[in-house]
Amino acid sequence: MTKDQKNEVIEILKEKFAQYNNFYITDTESLTVAQVSTLRRTCFDKQVEMKVAKNTLIRKALESLDAEKYAGVYESLNNVTALMFSENPKEPALIISSFRKSSNGDKPVLKAAFINGDVYTGDNNLKTLTQIKTKNELIGEVIGLLQSPAKRVLAALLHHHEKQATASAE
């Protein structure tokens, strides 16, 4: 790879890291070509971008953006690395989990995840990441909580009004 090609890859990665608040670093080393193709297709279907790059180029891209912000993921940059970029913080975790179930394996391995500024390192965090609430799920819960007391007040008022109407009719 020439220096120009390396710089081009670094620029592409920088754009992706700047575009997404969430990315996963996975190890796809022992997957077959067919399995990697299936994984890529699944990612594409779920609006998750998957990129494979050299660890040194990934590190250079991250360091050039904000060395301290991404410091927690540097140790995970080893072996074969595939990056998964997503707007939805839990979608890559769901893809990895379902891919493992369908292939009866333990690959791809989650090396690290960067979710809205928080770093999760190690494959043991995969289950936790599948349960992260998305922004829309959290908004829905808040709206539900806000509506709940209002519904009870309205129901009580209607019930009280019906009681008065029934009493005055007698």
Protein Blocks (a to p, Z undefined) as FASTA:
>chain_A
ZZklmmmmmmmmmmmmmmpmbdcdddfklpcfklmmmmmmmmmmnopacddddfklmmmm
mmmmommlmmmmmmmmgcjddddddfblklmmmmmmmmmmmnopabdcdfbdceehiace
djklmmmmmmpccfklmmmmmmmmmmmmmmmmmmmmmmmmmmmmmmmmZZ
